């Protein structure tokens, strides 16, 4: 159920097996969890099963083109925010513009170097989904490290369960902002989990207990949701 320990999932939509495999191997080596699909229909099945953190999408596919798929996924509520990196043999400027206009986040022309591909994927994730790449978040004396899964308060380690960790990581990523229970369910538990809003309250309570003296940074905004604030509040 918890996805905190999981690596960023990248769906590779590419009908040429040798290229798909080359990309998958490099992504796996770099700490991602690659998935594969050979056409738009197979890609849609993968997305329906589990929404990826990013899609590497070939332009020339059997059936629907990568361009048509980009337009389709951008219109869909489930996929509109998923970053897309387009991959194609076409180097022509109008095609790049068409891809970007359709909603792709970046564009890689074949043949490409795997280092360039990885750098572009990192850059897109950093811009569009910072929670998948940033290692350390600091708010006041509270420090959370997603690489080592450690949280410290004034240098002292705090003990958090995996779900509390991911919940705190999300709240710290967007400090001062108030998040509703529904938003937290979607962002922290993932869109495939059907649980009640009340579950959020249960984990917030556990998180407060784990935070101890730092728990006053975790604020309940009545009737709205929760936020992490740098201002210490009276609770
Ligand atoms: Ca192709």
Boltz pocket constraint, residues with backbone or C-beta under 6 A from the ligand:
constraints:
  - pocket:
      binder: B
      contacts: [[A, 14], [A, 15], [A, 16], [A, 58], [A, 59], [A, 60], [A, 61]]
      max_distance: 6.0
